[in-house]
């Protein structure tokens, strides 16, 4: 999953990702930030 995100982030930064996919990928990144893992031992 990490490789998928890294690859698509690079494509998005270069401007090579298709418009429809940019919107969906941004939503995916936003969801990932909301569900970010929290260290449970702190």
C-alpha distance matrix in Angstrom:
0.0 3.8 5.4 5.1 6.3 8.7 10.0 10.8 12.3 14.4 15.6 16.4 18.4 20.2 21.1 19.9 17.6 19.7 21.3 20.0 16.4 17.0 18.3 15.5 12.8 15.2 15.4 11.7 12.0 15.2 14.0 11.4 14.5 16.7 14.7 14.2 14.9 18.6 20.3 22.5 25.0 26.4
3.8 0.0 3.8 5.4 5.2 6.1 8.5 10.0 10.5 12.3 14.3 15.2 16.4 18.5 19.9 19.1 17.3 20.0 21.5 20.9 17.2 17.1 18.6 16.4 13.2 14.9 15.8 12.3 11.4 14.8 14.3 11.2 13.6 16.4 14.8 13.4 14.1 17.5 19.0 21.7 24.0 25.0
5.4 3.8 0.0 3.8 5.5 5.1 6.0 8.5 9.8 10.7 12.3 14.1 15.4 16.7 18.3 17.1 15.7 18.6 20.7 20.4 16.6 16.8 19.0 17.0 13.7 16.0 17.5 14.2 13.5 17.2 17.1 14.4 16.7 19.7 18.3 17.1 17.9 21.3 22.7 25.4 27.5 28.5
5.1 5.4 3.8 0.0 3.8 5.6 5.3 6.2 8.5 10.1 10.7 12.2 14.3 15.6 16.5 15.0 13.0 15.4 17.5 16.8 13.1 13.7 15.8 13.6 10.6 13.4 14.7 11.5 11.6 15.3 15.2 13.2 15.9 18.6 17.6 17.0 18.5 22.0 24.0 26.5 29.0 30.0
6.3 5.2 5.5 3.8 0.0 3.8 5.5 5.3 5.9 8.6 9.9 10.3 12.1 14.2 15.1 14.5 12.4 15.0 16.4 16.1 12.4 12.0 13.9 12.1 8.6 10.6 12.2 9.2 8.4 12.1 12.6 10.4 12.7 15.7 15.1 14.4 16.3 19.7 21.9 24.7 27.2 27.7
8.7 6.1 5.1 5.6 3.8 0.0 3.8 5.6 5.1 6.3 8.8 9.9 10.6 12.5 14.3 13.8 12.7 16.0 17.7 18.1 14.5 13.6 16.1 14.9 11.2 12.7 15.0 12.5 10.9 14.5 15.5 13.0 14.6 18.0 17.7 16.3 17.9 21.0 22.8 25.9 28.1 28.4
10.0 8.5 6.0 5.3 5.5 3.8 0.0 3.8 5.5 5.3 6.4 8.7 10.1 10.9 12.5 11.2 10.3 13.7 16.0 16.6 13.0 12.7 15.7 14.7 11.3 13.6 16.0 13.8 12.9 16.7 17.7 15.7 17.6 20.8 20.5 19.6 21.3 24.6 26.4 29.4 31.7 32.1
10.8 10.0 8.5 6.2 5.3 5.6 3.8 0.0 3.8 5.4 5.0 6.1 8.6 9.8 10.4 9.3 7.4 10.5 12.5 12.9 9.4 9.0 12.0 11.1 7.9 10.3 12.9 11.1 10.6 14.2 15.5 14.2 16.2 19.1 19.3 18.9 21.2 24.5 26.8 29.7 32.3 32.5
12.3 10.5 9.8 8.5 5.9 5.1 5.5 3.8 0.0 3.8 5.4 5.0 6.2 8.6 9.8 10.1 8.8 12.1 13.4 14.3 11.1 9.3 12.1 12.0 8.4 9.3 12.4 11.1 9.4 12.7 14.7 13.3 14.4 17.7 18.3 17.5 20.0 22.9 25.3 28.4 30.8 30.6
14.4 12.3 10.7 10.1 8.6 6.3 5.3 5.4 3.8 0.0 3.8 5.4 5.2 6.3 8.6 8.7 9.0 12.7 14.6 16.2 13.2 11.6 14.9 15.1 11.7 12.8 16.1 14.9 13.2 16.5 18.5 16.9 17.9 21.3 21.9 20.7 23.0 25.8 27.8 31.1 33.3 33.1
15.6 14.3 12.3 10.7 9.9 8.8 6.4 5.0 5.4 3.8 0.0 3.8 5.5 5.1 6.2 5.2 5.4 9.2 11.5 13.4 10.6 9.5 13.2 13.6 10.9 12.5 15.8 14.9 14.1 17.3 19.3 18.3 19.6 22.7 23.4 22.8 25.3 28.3 30.6 33.7 36.1 36.0
16.4 15.2 14.1 12.2 10.3 9.9 8.7 6.1 5.0 5.4 3.8 0.0 3.8 5.4 5.0 6.0 5.1 8.4 9.4 11.5 9.1 6.8 10.2 11.4 8.8 9.5 13.1 13.0 11.9 14.6 17.1 16.6 17.5 20.5 21.7 21.4 24.2 27.1 29.7 32.8 35.3 34.9
18.4 16.4 15.4 14.3 12.1 10.6 10.1 8.6 6.2 5.2 5.5 3.8 0.0 3.8 5.4 7.7 8.4 11.6 12.4 14.9 12.8 10.1 13.2 14.7 11.9 11.7 15.5 15.5 13.6 16.1 18.9 18.1 18.3 21.6 23.0 22.1 24.9 27.5 29.8 33.1 35.3 34.7
20.2 18.5 16.7 15.6 14.2 12.5 10.9 9.8 8.6 6.3 5.1 5.4 3.8 0.0 3.8 5.5 7.9 11.1 12.7 15.6 13.7 11.7 15.2 16.7 14.2 14.7 18.4 18.3 16.9 19.5 22.2 21.4 21.9 25.2 26.5 25.6 28.2 30.9 33.2 36.5 38.7 38.1
21.1 19.9 18.3 16.5 15.1 14.3 12.5 10.4 9.8 8.6 6.2 5.0 5.4 3.8 0.0 3.8 5.7 8.1 9.2 12.5 11.4 9.3 12.7 14.7 13.0 13.4 17.0 17.5 16.6 18.9 21.6 21.5 22.1 25.0 26.5 26.2 29.1 31.9 34.5 37.6 40.1 39.6
19.9 19.1 17.1 15.0 14.5 13.8 11.2 9.3 10.1 8.7 5.2 6.0 7.7 5.5 3.8 0.0 3.8 6.5 9.1 11.8 10.3 9.6 13.3 14.5 12.9 14.4 17.7 17.7 17.4 20.1 22.3 22.0 23.3 26.1 27.2 27.0 29.7 32.8 35.3 38.3 40.8 40.7
17.6 17.3 15.7 13.0 12.4 12.7 10.3 7.4 8.8 9.0 5.4 5.1 8.4 7.9 5.7 3.8 0.0 3.8 6.5 8.5 6.6 6.2 9.9 10.8 9.5 11.4 14.3 14.3 14.6 17.2 19.1 19.2 20.8 23.3 24.3 24.5 27.3 30.5 33.2 36.0 38.8 38.7
19.7 20.0 18.6 15.4 15.0 16.0 13.7 10.5 12.1 12.7 9.2 8.4 11.6 11.1 8.1 6.5 3.8 0.0 3.8 5.7 5.3 6.2 9.0 10.2 10.3 12.2 14.5 15.1 16.1 18.2 19.9 20.6 22.4 24.4 25.5 26.3 29.3 32.5 35.4 38.0 41.0 41.0
21.3 21.5 20.7 17.5 16.4 17.7 16.0 12.5 13.4 14.6 11.5 9.4 12.4 12.7 9.2 9.1 6.5 3.8 0.0 3.8 5.4 5.1 6.7 9.0 9.9 10.9 12.9 14.5 15.5 16.9 18.8 20.1 21.5 23.2 24.8 25.8 29.1 32.1 35.3 37.8 40.8 40.6
20.0 20.9 20.4 16.8 16.1 18.1 16.6 12.9 14.3 16.2 13.4 11.5 14.9 15.6 12.5 11.8 8.5 5.7 3.8 0.0 3.8 5.5 5.5 6.6 8.7 10.3 11.2 12.7 14.6 15.9 17.1 18.8 20.6 21.8 23.2 24.6 27.9 31.0 34.3 36.5 39.7 39.7
16.4 17.2 16.6 13.1 12.4 14.5 13.0 9.4 11.1 13.2 10.6 9.1 12.8 13.7 11.4 10.3 6.6 5.3 5.4 3.8 0.0 3.8 5.4 5.1 5.9 8.4 9.8 10.3 12.1 14.0 15.1 16.2 18.3 19.9 20.9 22.0 25.1 28.4 31.4 33.8 36.9 37.1
17.0 17.1 16.8 13.7 12.0 13.6 12.7 9.0 9.3 11.6 9.5 6.8 10.1 11.7 9.3 9.6 6.2 6.2 5.1 5.5 3.8 0.0 3.8 5.5 5.1 6.1 8.6 9.8 10.4 12.2 14.2 15.1 16.5 18.5 20.0 20.8 24.0 27.1 30.2 32.7 35.8 35.5
18.3 18.6 19.0 15.8 13.9 16.1 15.7 12.0 12.1 14.9 13.2 10.2 13.2 15.2 12.7 13.3 9.9 9.0 6.7 5.5 5.4 3.8 0.0 3.8 5.5 5.2 6.4 8.8 10.1 10.7 12.5 14.4 15.6 16.8 18.7 20.0 23.5 26.4 29.8 32.0 35.2 35.0
15.5 16.4 17.0 13.6 12.1 14.9 14.7 11.1 12.0 15.1 13.6 11.4 14.7 16.7 14.7 14.5 10.8 10.2 9.0 6.6 5.1 5.5 3.8 0.0 3.8 5.5 5.1 6.3 8.8 9.9 10.6 12.4 14.4 15.5 16.6 18.3 21.5 24.6 28.0 30.0 33.3 33.4
12.8 13.2 13.7 10.6 8.6 11.2 11.3 7.9 8.4 11.7 10.9 8.8 11.9 14.2 13.0 12.9 9.5 10.3 9.9 8.7 5.9 5.1 5.5 3.8 0.0 3.8 5.3 4.9 6.2 8.6 9.8 10.4 12.5 14.3 15.3 16.2 19.3 22.6 25.7 28.1 31.2 31.2
15.2 14.9 16.0 13.4 10.6 12.7 13.6 10.3 9.3 12.8 12.5 9.5 11.7 14.7 13.4 14.4 11.4 12.2 10.9 10.3 8.4 6.1 5.2 5.5 3.8 0.0 3.8 5.4 5.1 6.1 8.6 9.8 10.7 12.5 14.3 15.2 18.7 21.5 24.8 27.2 30.3 29.9
15.4 15.8 17.5 14.7 12.2 15.0 16.0 12.9 12.4 16.1 15.8 13.1 15.5 18.4 17.0 17.7 14.3 14.5 12.9 11.2 9.8 8.6 6.4 5.1 5.3 3.8 0.0 3.8 5.5 5.0 6.2 8.6 9.9 10.6 12.4 14.1 17.6 20.4 23.9 26.0 29.3 29.1
11.7 12.3 14.2 11.5 9.2 12.5 13.8 11.1 11.1 14.9 14.9 13.0 15.5 18.3 17.5 17.7 14.3 15.1 14.5 12.7 10.3 9.8 8.8 6.3 4.9 5.4 3.8 0.0 3.8 5.4 5.1 6.2 8.7 10.0 10.6 12.1 15.2 18.4 21.7 23.8 27.1 27.3
12.0 11.4 13.5 11.6 8.4 10.9 12.9 10.6 9.4 13.2 14.1 11.9 13.6 16.9 16.6 17.4 14.6 16.1 15.5 14.6 12.1 10.4 10.1 8.8 6.2 5.1 5.5 3.8 0.0 3.8 5.4 5.0 6.3 8.8 9.9 10.3 13.7 16.6 19.8 22.3 25.4 25.2
15.2 14.8 17.2 15.3 12.1 14.5 16.7 14.2 12.7 16.5 17.3 14.6 16.1 19.5 18.9 20.1 17.2 18.2 16.9 15.9 14.0 12.2 10.7 9.9 8.6 6.1 5.0 5.4 3.8 0.0 3.8 5.4 5.2 6.4 8.8 9.9 13.6 16.1 19.6 21.8 25.0 24.5
14.0 14.3 17.1 15.2 12.6 15.5 17.7 15.5 14.7 18.5 19.3 17.1 18.9 22.2 21.6 22.3 19.1 19.9 18.8 17.1 15.1 14.2 12.5 10.6 9.8 8.6 6.2 5.1 5.4 3.8 0.0 3.8 5.4 5.1 6.3 8.5 11.9 14.6 18.2 20.0 23.4 23.4
11.4 11.2 14.4 13.2 10.4 13.0 15.7 14.2 13.3 16.9 18.3 16.6 18.1 21.4 21.5 22.0 19.2 20.6 20.1 18.8 16.2 15.1 14.4 12.4 10.4 9.8 8.6 6.2 5.0 5.4 3.8 0.0 3.8 5.5 5.2 5.9 9.2 12.3 15.6 17.7 21.0 21.1
14.5 13.6 16.7 15.9 12.7 14.6 17.6 16.2 14.4 17.9 19.6 17.5 18.3 21.9 22.1 23.3 20.8 22.4 21.5 20.6 18.3 16.5 15.6 14.4 12.5 10.7 9.9 8.7 6.3 5.2 5.4 3.8 0.0 3.8 5.5 5.1 8.8 11.0 14.5 16.9 19.9 19.4
16.7 16.4 19.7 18.6 15.7 18.0 20.8 19.1 17.7 21.3 22.7 20.5 21.6 25.2 25.0 26.1 23.3 24.4 23.2 21.8 19.9 18.5 16.8 15.5 14.3 12.5 10.6 10.0 8.8 6.4 5.1 5.5 3.8 0.0 3.8 5.6 9.1 10.8 14.5 16.2 19.5 19.1
14.7 14.8 18.3 17.6 15.1 17.7 20.5 19.3 18.3 21.9 23.4 21.7 23.0 26.5 26.5 27.2 24.3 25.5 24.8 23.2 20.9 20.0 18.7 16.6 15.3 14.3 12.4 10.6 9.9 8.8 6.3 5.2 5.5 3.8 0.0 3.8 6.4 8.8 12.4 13.8 17.4 17.5
14.2 13.4 17.1 17.0 14.4 16.3 19.6 18.9 17.5 20.7 22.8 21.4 22.1 25.6 26.2 27.0 24.5 26.3 25.8 24.6 22.0 20.8 20.0 18.3 16.2 15.2 14.1 12.1 10.3 9.9 8.5 5.9 5.1 5.6 3.8 0.0 3.8 6.4 9.8 12.0 15.2 15.2
14.9 14.1 17.9 18.5 16.3 17.9 21.3 21.2 20.0 23.0 25.3 24.2 24.9 28.2 29.1 29.7 27.3 29.3 29.1 27.9 25.1 24.0 23.5 21.5 19.3 18.7 17.6 15.2 13.7 13.6 11.9 9.2 8.8 9.1 6.4 3.8 0.0 3.8 6.6 8.7 11.9 12.5
18.6 17.5 21.3 22.0 19.7 21.0 24.6 24.5 22.9 25.8 28.3 27.1 27.5 30.9 31.9 32.8 30.5 32.5 32.1 31.0 28.4 27.1 26.4 24.6 22.6 21.5 20.4 18.4 16.6 16.1 14.6 12.3 11.0 10.8 8.8 6.4 3.8 0.0 3.8 5.9 8.9 8.9
20.3 19.0 22.7 24.0 21.9 22.8 26.4 26.8 25.3 27.8 30.6 29.7 29.8 33.2 34.5 35.3 33.2 35.4 35.3 34.3 31.4 30.2 29.8 28.0 25.7 24.8 23.9 21.7 19.8 19.6 18.2 15.6 14.5 14.5 12.4 9.8 6.6 3.8 0.0 3.8 5.6 6.1
22.5 21.7 25.4 26.5 24.7 25.9 29.4 29.7 28.4 31.1 33.7 32.8 33.1 36.5 37.6 38.3 36.0 38.0 37.8 36.5 33.8 32.7 32.0 30.0 28.1 27.2 26.0 23.8 22.3 21.8 20.0 17.7 16.9 16.2 13.8 12.0 8.7 5.9 3.8 0.0 3.8 5.7
25.0 24.0 27.5 29.0 27.2 28.1 31.7 32.3 30.8 33.3 36.1 35.3 35.3 38.7 40.1 40.8 38.8 41.0 40.8 39.7 36.9 35.8 35.2 33.3 31.2 30.3 29.3 27.1 25.4 25.0 23.4 21.0 19.9 19.5 17.4 15.2 11.9 8.9 5.6 3.8 0.0 3.8
26.4 25.0 28.5 30.0 27.7 28.4 32.1 32.5 30.6 33.1 36.0 34.9 34.7 38.1 39.6 40.7 38.7 41.0 40.6 39.7 37.1 35.5 35.0 33.4 31.2 29.9 29.1 27.3 25.2 24.5 23.4 21.1 19.4 19.1 17.5 15.2 12.5 8.9 6.1 5.7 3.8 0.0
